[in-house]
Amino acid sequence: MEVNVHRDRIRVYPPKIVMYQTQLYHSPEEYLALEIDAEYKSEYHNGQIVPMAGGTPNHNQIAGNLYAALNFALKRQPYRVFIGDMRLWIPQQRFYTYPDVMVVSDQLQFVEGRKDTITNPSLIVEVLSESTENYDRGEKFRLYRTIPSFQEYILIEQSEMHIEQYSKTASSQTATSQWLFSEYDGETATLALTTIQFQISLSDIYDKVEFDVEE
């Protein structure tokens, strides 16, 4: 078991598990100050700083393939595409995180006084891993759904060609949110986004991904 001590945080790494301990409470300002010089990214959960799992080659390849295709397809259109390092703030939930890919369909809305943190994505993509897939499908999706601009969620497996898509169908004026669920399997399938006019084959998303390599 490896223990890594970084400032006032402790990370413990048994196989396939990331555990953490923090001081009782961190303010958002303390979190942002720590992130400037941090050796790894962390999420902020209403006072708690939570280290994020590191990416694998497959994870980075998949996110990069989709980002590159989106960025090229949406050039000279009123969309902005971000990968990895752009931070997201959800003020309702007091939650900072770094989605794998985000698309913003309107003018960027930044956290006041910052140019590295946005609040208004319409599309969010997460590449799943064994240690985070339950969190990405469950609690994280619940937090994302509180973002007023958020309309579409894409979850991409990295161990097989499989993609899950959640598209918001109900009007933002209604009290009840409704989401349409779709699945895509195999290299002949084509992912069609609902928030923007964009299609991509799963073979292109998974280009150069080696499925026999463990996460």
Secondary structure, DSSP 4 states (H G I P E B T S, - for coil): -EEEEETTEEEEE-TT--EEE--S---HHHHHHHHHH-SS-EEEETTEEEEPPPPPHHHHHHHHHHHHHHHHHTTTSS-EEEESSSEEEETTTTEEE--SEEEE-SS--BPTT-SSEES--SEEEEE--TTTHHHHHTHHHHHHTT-TT--EEEEE-SSSSEEEEEEE-S-TTSSS--EEEEEEESTT-EEE-SSSS-EEEHHHHTTT--TTS--
